[in-house]
Amino acid sequence: MIHLPLDPALAARRNLHWLFVLRNLLISAAILIILVTVYGIGIPLDTDPLWGVIAFMAVVNCLTWFKLQQHAPVTELELFGHLCLDALSIAALLYFSGGATNPMAWFLLLPLIITATVLPQHYTWYMMMLTTGCYSILITHYHPVPPLPVAEIKDTHLLPPEHLDQRRFELHTFGTWVGFVFSAGLVAYFVVEMANTLRERERKLSEVREQGLRDERVVALGTLAAGAAHEMGTPLATMTILVQELLEEYGGLEHEDLRHRLMIFKDQIDRCKNALSVMSASAGHMRAEAGHAEEVHRYLEKLVSQWRQQRPETRLMFHVGEESEPRACILAEQTLNHALINILNNAADVSPDKIELRARWNRSRLELIVIDHGPGISPVLTETLGKQPVASKKQGLGVGLFLAYATVERLGGSIEMQSAQEGGTLIRIILPLIIQDDENYE
């Protein structure tokens, strides 16, 4: 099963959520600044239009909250529309509080920064034109900030005029500092969170590309397997006929030793023919839908029994967790059987005396742990496992483990390989199980 990348609509929805939180903070900051300016410093601003703009922003944010409660998709154009409303709202607040001379004019950069971070480039150019146009208008068209109140001037009548100008300059500098710190904090936190959403999307897209390349290799190997099965069928059939003729020709008791060797030869030929038949079927004639639901414990018992018949010289210690759900079912299909048998064979190749298979499961997933007692696995080899055939394998072509990875991932599972604490290699396999309805399950 291929993991789908982060959908653009889902990414836009996450970014809209962060924009909702950011707008709440912006509204709170605007209210705080108005209260401090009017009632703290005593500058008599015209607060009625300012409260009107803040009320409009609050209504927009309430509508945004209702939108986020629904499961309807959010488009990039819709997110850009929200950012445009925020830019216009900030421009309106600045218009009624000094325009470009307001030290909080920094805030007009926020919609532009967010657009450049989370939306395609053409939206950034549109937002740049909007914010630049708003700032250019605010340079000449705005409601000027009233001067300090008369009472404030009376309190400072002993001060020379240059000191009074210095105080106004200090207030402006302090306001600029507050605006800068607030803007920097918003950029450092919220814009980074939005950028993380984009990086997550790019990471998942990269995984899908890698999965696509891996699937192409699997298809190529399947095609080669089908061709090899067809080409090898004729010589195997010829050998079967010759062995049968030799058995008939040397049927006496004096050739008992030769007959025994010929029977071994015949069994190996039959095993090759069966393997080729399965390989051909797995290469394209058998689909995953051909699998059937089977109880996990029964499926594993059959799998272990089949493997023990193939590798009787290796002792397999099979353990089932006590908490395992007895009636859980798995989709039993031929490709999964061969994937798991390949993994057991690889473990037996490096640990011919003994290997372990531990299993536990609940209603939704099966966990298999295969432990061998071999020399362990190289960290360099771990990086390439499941991504390409293992070229360092001493016997065979090294494609068995590669195909096992592809099969398990196609079924929605995962494989992890690491060094075991007691020595050797530990392979953890996670497989999804068939979720049954509660009525049928009971």
C-alpha positions as CSV (number, residue, x, y, z in Angstrom):
1,M,0.0,0.0,0.0
2,I,1.5,3.3,-1.1
3,H,1.3,6.0,1.6
4,L,-0.4,9.0,0.0
5,P,1.4,12.4,0.2
6,L,0.0,15.2,2.3
7,D,-2.9,16.5,0.3
8,P,-2.7,20.2,-0.7
9,A,-6.2,20.7,0.7
10,L,-5.1,19.1,4.0
11,A,-2.0,21.3,4.1
12,A,-4.1,24.4,3.4
13,R,-6.5,23.3,6.2
14,R,-3.6,23.1,8.7
15,N,-2.3,26.4,7.7
16,L,-5.8,27.9,8.0
17,H,-5.8,26.6,11.6
18,W,-2.5,28.4,12.4
19,L,-3.9,31.5,10.7
20,F,-6.9,31.3,12.9
21,V,-4.7,31.2,16.0
22,L,-2.5,34.0,14.7
23,R,-5.5,36.2,14.0
24,N,-6.7,35.7,17.6
25,L,-3.3,36.9,18.8
26,L,-3.4,39.8,16.4
27,I,-6.9,40.9,17.7
28,S,-5.7,40.6,21.3
29,A,-2.6,42.6,20.5
30,A,-4.6,45.3,18.8
31,I,-7.0,45.6,21.7
32,L,-4.1,45.8,24.2
33,I,-2.3,48.5,22.1
34,I,-5.5,50.6,21.9
35,L,-6.1,50.4,25.6
36,V,-2.5,51.2,26.5
37,T,-2.4,54.1,24.0
38,V,-5.7,55.7,24.9
39,Y,-6.0,55.0,28.7
40,G,-2.3,54.4,29.5
41,I,-0.4,57.1,27.6
42,G,-3.5,59.3,27.2
43,I,-3.4,59.8,23.4
44,P,-7.1,60.6,22.3
45,L,-7.4,58.3,19.3
46,D,-10.7,58.0,17.4
47,T,-11.5,54.5,18.8
48,D,-14.9,53.9,17.2
49,P,-13.6,53.0,13.7
50,L,-10.8,51.0,15.4
51,W,-13.2,48.9,17.4
52,G,-15.3,48.4,14.2
53,V,-12.2,47.0,12.3
54,I,-11.5,44.7,15.3
55,A,-15.1,43.6,15.4
56,F,-14.9,42.7,11.6
57,M,-11.7,40.7,12.3
58,A,-13.5,38.9,15.1
59,V,-16.5,38.0,12.9
60,V,-14.1,36.7,10.2
61,N,-12.3,34.6,12.8
62,C,-15.6,33.2,14.0
63,L,-16.5,32.2,10.5
64,T,-13.1,30.6,10.1
65,W,-13.7,28.6,13.3
66,F,-17.0,27.3,11.9
67,K,-15.1,26.4,8.7
68,L,-12.5,24.4,10.6
69,Q,-15.2,22.4,12.4
70,Q,-16.4,21.1,9.1
71,H,-14.6,18.5,7.0
72,A,-14.9,20.5,3.8
73,P,-11.6,20.9,1.9
74,V,-9.7,24.2,2.1
75,T,-8.2,25.5,-1.1
76,E,-5.1,27.5,-1.6
77,L,-7.2,30.3,-3.1
78,E,-9.4,30.4,0.0
79,L,-6.3,30.6,2.3
80,F,-5.0,33.5,0.1
81,G,-8.4,35.2,0.5
82,H,-8.1,35.0,4.3
83,L,-4.6,36.5,4.1
84,C,-5.9,39.4,1.9
85,L,-8.6,40.1,4.5
86,D,-6.0,40.2,7.2
87,A,-3.8,42.6,5.2
88,L,-6.7,44.9,4.5
89,S,-7.7,44.8,8.2
90,I,-4.2,45.7,9.3
91,A,-4.1,48.5,6.8
92,A,-7.5,49.8,8.1
93,L,-6.2,49.8,11.7
94,L,-3.1,51.7,10.6
95,Y,-5.3,54.2,8.6
96,F,-7.2,55.3,11.7
97,S,-4.0,55.4,13.8
98,G,-1.4,57.4,12.0
99,G,-0.8,55.5,8.8
100,A,2.8,54.8,7.8
101,T,3.9,56.9,10.8
102,N,2.4,54.4,13.2
103,P,5.3,52.3,14.7
104,M,3.1,49.2,14.3
105,A,3.3,49.4,10.5
106,W,5.5,46.3,10.8
107,F,2.3,44.2,10.9
108,L,1.7,44.7,7.2
109,L,4.6,42.4,6.5
110,L,3.0,39.5,8.3
111,P,0.5,38.5,5.5
112,L,3.3,38.8,3.0
113,I,5.7,36.6,5.0
114,I,3.0,34.0,5.5
115,T,2.0,34.0,1.9
116,A,5.6,33.6,0.8
117,T,6.0,30.7,3.2
118,V,3.0,28.5,2.6
119,L,1.6,29.4,-0.9
120,P,2.9,29.2,-4.4
121,Q,5.0,32.0,-5.8
122,H,2.3,33.8,-7.9
123,Y,0.3,34.4,-4.7
124,T,3.3,36.0,-3.2
125,W,3.5,38.5,-6.0
126,Y,-0.1,39.4,-5.6
127,M,0.2,39.9,-1.9
128,M,3.3,42.0,-2.4
129,M,1.4,44.3,-4.7
130,L,-1.5,44.5,-2.2
131,T,0.6,45.2,0.8
132,T,2.9,47.6,-1.1
133,G,-0.1,49.5,-2.4
134,C,-1.7,49.7,1.1
135,Y,1.6,51.0,2.6
136,S,2.0,53.6,-0.2
137,I,-1.5,54.9,0.3
138,L,-0.9,55.1,4.1
139,I,2.1,57.4,3.5
140,T,-0.2,60.2,2.4
141,H,-3.7,59.2,3.4
142,Y,-4.4,58.5,7.1
143,H,-5.9,59.9,10.3
144,P,-3.0,61.6,12.1
145,V,-2.3,60.6,15.7
146,P,-3.4,63.5,18.0
147,P,-0.6,65.2,19.9
148,L,0.0,64.5,23.6
149,P,-2.8,65.9,25.7
150,V,-2.6,69.4,27.1
151,A,-2.4,68.1,30.7
152,E,0.7,66.2,29.7
153,I,2.2,69.4,28.3
154,K,1.4,71.4,31.4
155,D,3.1,68.8,33.6
156,T,6.2,69.3,31.5
157,H,6.0,73.2,31.1
158,L,9.3,73.5,32.8
159,L,11.0,71.4,30.1
160,P,12.3,73.0,27.0
161,P,10.6,72.2,23.7
162,E,13.5,69.9,22.5
163,H,12.9,67.7,25.6
164,L,9.2,67.4,24.8
165,D,10.1,66.4,21.2
166,Q,12.6,63.9,22.7
167,R,9.7,62.4,24.7
168,R,7.5,62.0,21.7
169,F,10.5,60.4,19.9
170,E,11.0,58.0,22.8
171,L,7.3,57.0,22.7
172,H,7.5,56.4,18.9
173,T,10.7,54.4,19.4
174,F,9.1,52.3,22.1
175,G,6.1,51.6,19.9
176,T,8.4,50.6,17.0
177,W,10.3,48.2,19.4
178,V,7.0,46.6,20.6
179,G,5.9,46.2,17.0
180,F,9.2,44.7,15.9
181,V,9.3,42.3,18.9
182,F,5.7,41.1,18.4
183,S,6.2,40.6,14.6
184,A,9.5,38.8,15.2
185,G,7.8,36.5,17.7
186,L,5.0,35.7,15.3
187,V,7.4,34.9,12.5
188,A,9.6,32.8,14.7
189,Y,6.7,30.6,15.9
190,F,3.7,30.5,13.6
191,V,5.5,30.9,10.2
192,V,7.9,28.1,11.2
193,E,5.0,25.9,12.1
194,M,3.4,26.6,8.7
195,A,6.7,25.9,7.0
196,N,6.9,22.5,8.9
197,T,3.6,21.6,7.3
198,L,5.1,22.2,3.9
199,R,8.3,20.2,4.7
200,E,6.1,17.3,5.9
201,R,4.3,17.4,2.6
202,E,7.6,17.4,0.6
203,R,8.9,14.5,2.7
204,K,5.8,12.4,1.9
205,L,6.1,13.3,-1.7
206,S,9.7,12.1,-1.7
207,E,8.5,8.8,-0.1
208,V,6.0,8.3,-2.8
209,R,8.6,8.9,-5.5
210,E,10.9,6.4,-3.8
211,Q,8.0,4.0,-3.5
212,G,7.2,4.4,-7.2
213,L,10.8,3.6,-8.1
214,R,10.7,0.6,-5.9
215,D,7.5,-0.6,-7.5
216,E,9.1,-0.2,-10.9
217,R,11.9,-2.6,-9.8
218,V,9.3,-5.0,-8.5
219,V,7.4,-5.0,-11.8
220,A,10.7,-5.5,-13.7
221,L,11.7,-8.4,-11.4
222,G,8.2,-9.9,-11.8
223,T,8.5,-9.7,-15.6
224,L,11.9,-11.4,-15.5
225,A,10.5,-14.1,-13.1
226,A,7.7,-14.9,-15.4
227,G,10.1,-15.1,-18.4
228,A,12.5,-17.3,-16.4
229,A,9.7,-19.6,-15.3
230,H,8.6,-20.1,-18.9
231,E,12.2,-20.7,-20.2
232,M,13.1,-23.2,-17.4
233,G,9.9,-25.1,-17.7
234,T,11.0,-27.1,-20.8
235,P,14.4,-28.3,-19.4
236,L,12.8,-29.3,-16.1
237,A,10.2,-31.3,-18.0
238,T,13.0,-33.0,-20.0
239,M,14.9,-33.9,-16.8
240,T,11.7,-35.3,-15.3
241,I,11.2,-37.6,-18.2
242,L,14.8,-38.8,-18.1
243,V,14.7,-39.4,-14.4
244,Q,11.5,-41.4,-14.8
245,E,13.1,-43.5,-17.6
246,L,16.2,-44.2,-15.5
247,L,14.0,-45.3,-12.6
248,E,12.1,-47.7,-14.8
249,E,15.4,-49.0,-16.4
250,Y,17.2,-49.6,-13.1
251,G,14.3,-51.1,-11.2
252,G,16.2,-54.0,-9.7
253,L,17.3,-54.5,-6.1
254,E,21.0,-54.4,-7.2
255,H,20.5,-50.7,-8.1
256,E,18.9,-49.6,-4.9
257,D,21.5,-47.0,-4.1
258,L,21.1,-45.5,-7.6
259,R,17.3,-45.5,-7.3
260,H,17.6,-43.6,-4.0
261,R,19.7,-40.9,-5.5
262,L,17.4,-40.7,-8.5
263,M,14.4,-40.2,-6.2
264,I,16.2,-37.4,-4.5
265,F,16.9,-35.9,-7.9
266,K,13.2,-36.3,-8.8
267,D,12.0,-34.6,-5.6
268,Q,14.3,-31.6,-6.2
269,I,13.1,-31.3,-9.8
270,D,9.5,-31.3,-8.5
271,R,10.4,-28.7,-5.9
272,C,11.9,-26.5,-8.6
273,K,8.8,-26.9,-10.8
274,N,6.5,-25.9,-7.9
275,A,8.6,-22.9,-7.1
276,L,8.5,-21.8,-10.7
277,S,4.8,-22.2,-10.9
278,V,4.3,-20.1,-7.8
279,M,6.9,-17.5,-9.1
280,S,5.0,-17.2,-12.4
281,A,1.7,-16.8,-10.6
282,S,3.1,-14.2,-8.2
283,A,4.6,-12.3,-11.2
284,G,1.2,-11.4,-12.6
285,H,-1.4,-14.1,-12.8
286,M,-2.4,-14.0,-9.1
287,R,-3.6,-10.8,-7.5
288,A,-4.0,-9.7,-3.9
289,E,-7.8,-10.1,-4.2
290,A,-7.2,-13.9,-4.6
291,G,-6.3,-14.0,-0.9
292,H,-8.8,-15.1,1.7
293,A,-9.4,-14.2,5.3
294,E,-8.0,-16.7,7.8
295,E,-7.5,-16.8,11.5
296,V,-4.0,-15.6,12.4
297,H,-3.0,-18.5,14.6
298,R,-4.1,-21.0,11.9
299,Y,-2.3,-19.0,9.2
300,L,0.9,-18.9,11.2
301,E,0.8,-22.6,12.0
302,K,0.5,-23.5,8.3
303,L,3.3,-21.1,7.5
304,V,5.6,-22.6,10.2
305,S,4.7,-26.1,9.1
306,Q,5.5,-25.3,5.4
307,W,8.8,-23.7,6.3
308,R,9.9,-26.6,8.6
309,Q,9.2,-29.0,5.7
310,Q,11.5,-27.0,3.5
311,R,14.3,-26.5,6.1
312,P,14.2,-29.5,8.4
313,E,17.8,-29.0,9.4
314,T,17.2,-25.7,11.2
315,R,15.3,-25.7,14.5
316,L,12.5,-23.0,14.5
317,M,11.4,-21.9,18.0
318,F,7.8,-20.5,17.5
319,H,6.2,-18.5,20.4
320,V,2.8,-16.9,20.5
321,G,2.0,-14.1,23.0
322,E,-0.5,-14.9,25.6
323,E,-2.5,-11.7,25.0
324,S,-3.0,-12.4,21.3
325,E,-6.6,-12.2,20.1
326,P,-7.7,-15.8,19.2
327,R,-10.2,-14.9,16.5
328,A,-8.3,-12.1,14.7
329,C,-8.1,-12.7,10.9
330,I,-5.4,-11.9,8.3
331,L,-5.6,-11.6,4.5
332,A,-3.8,-14.9,3.6
333,E,-2.3,-14.6,0.1
334,Q,0.5,-16.4,-1.7
335,T,2.8,-13.4,-2.1
336,L,2.7,-12.8,1.7
337,N,3.5,-16.5,2.4
338,H,6.6,-16.3,0.2
339,A,7.7,-12.9,1.7
340,L,7.6,-14.4,5.2
341,I,9.3,-17.6,4.1
342,N,12.0,-15.6,2.4
343,I,12.7,-13.7,5.7
344,L,12.8,-17.0,7.6
345,N,15.2,-18.5,5.0
346,N,17.5,-15.5,5.2
347,A,17.6,-15.9,9.0
348,A,18.3,-19.7,8.6
349,D,21.1,-19.0,6.1
350,V,23.1,-17.0,8.7
351,S,21.9,-19.1,11.7
352,P,21.5,-22.7,10.5
353,D,21.2,-24.2,14.0
354,K,18.4,-22.2,15.5
355,I,16.1,-19.3,14.8
356,E,13.2,-17.8,16.7
357,L,9.8,-16.6,15.5
358,R,7.7,-14.6,18.0
359,A,4.1,-13.5,17.3
360,R,1.5,-11.4,19.0
361,W,-1.5,-9.6,17.7
362,N,-4.7,-7.8,18.6
363,R,-7.8,-7.1,16.5
364,S,-6.1,-4.7,14.2
365,R,-2.4,-5.6,13.7
366,L,0.0,-8.5,13.8
367,E,3.6,-8.2,15.1
368,L,6.1,-10.8,14.0
369,I,9.7,-10.9,15.4
370,V,12.3,-13.1,13.7
371,I,15.6,-13.5,15.6
372,D,18.7,-15.3,14.3
373,H,22.0,-15.9,16.1
374,G,24.3,-15.1,13.2
375,P,27.0,-12.4,12.9
376,G,24.5,-9.5,12.8
377,I,23.8,-7.0,10.2
378,S,26.1,-4.2,8.8
379,P,24.8,-0.6,9.4
380,V,25.7,0.1,5.8
381,L,23.6,-2.7,4.6
382,T,20.7,-1.6,6.8
383,E,20.4,1.7,4.8
384,T,19.8,-0.1,1.5
385,L,17.5,-2.9,2.7
386,G,14.1,-2.8,1.1
387,K,15.2,-0.1,-1.4
388,Q,17.2,-2.3,-3.8
389,P,18.3,-5.9,-4.2
390,V,21.1,-6.8,-1.8
391,A,24.2,-7.0,-4.0
392,S,26.4,-8.3,-1.1
393,K,24.4,-11.6,-0.7
394,K,26.8,-14.4,-1.1
395,Q,24.3,-17.0,-2.4
396,G,21.5,-16.2,-4.8
397,L,20.6,-13.0,-6.5
398,G,19.7,-11.1,-3.2
399,V,16.2,-10.1,-4.4
400,G,14.2,-12.2,-1.8
401,L,14.4,-9.6,1.0
402,F,13.8,-6.8,-1.5
403,L,10.6,-8.4,-2.7
404,A,9.6,-9.3,0.9
405,Y,9.8,-5.6,1.8
406,A,7.8,-4.6,-1.2
407,T,5.1,-7.2,-0.5
408,V,4.7,-6.2,3.2
409,E,4.6,-2.5,2.3
410,R,2.0,-3.2,-0.4
411,L,-0.2,-4.8,2.2
412,G,0.1,-1.7,4.5
413,G,2.7,-3.2,6.8
414,S,6.3,-2.4,7.7
415,I,9.6,-4.1,8.3
416,E,12.4,-3.0,10.7
417,M,15.8,-4.7,11.0
418,Q,18.3,-4.2,13.8
419,S,20.9,-5.9,15.8
420,A,19.6,-8.1,18.6
421,Q,20.9,-7.6,22.1
422,E,22.0,-11.2,22.5
423,G,23.7,-11.1,19.1
424,G,22.5,-11.7,15.6
425,T,19.7,-9.8,13.9
426,L,16.1,-8.9,14.9
427,I,13.5,-8.4,12.2
428,R,10.2,-6.8,13.3
429,I,7.3,-7.2,10.9
430,I,4.0,-5.3,11.4
431,L,1.0,-6.4,9.3
432,P,-2.5,-5.1,9.4
433,L,-5.3,-7.5,10.2
434,I,-8.9,-7.6,8.8
435,I,-11.1,-5.4,11.0
436,Q,-14.4,-7.2,11.6
437,D,-17.7,-5.8,12.8
438,D,-18.4,-6.2,16.4
439,E,-21.6,-8.2,15.7
440,N,-19.6,-10.7,13.5
441,Y,-16.7,-10.7,15.9
442,E,-18.7,-11.6,18.9
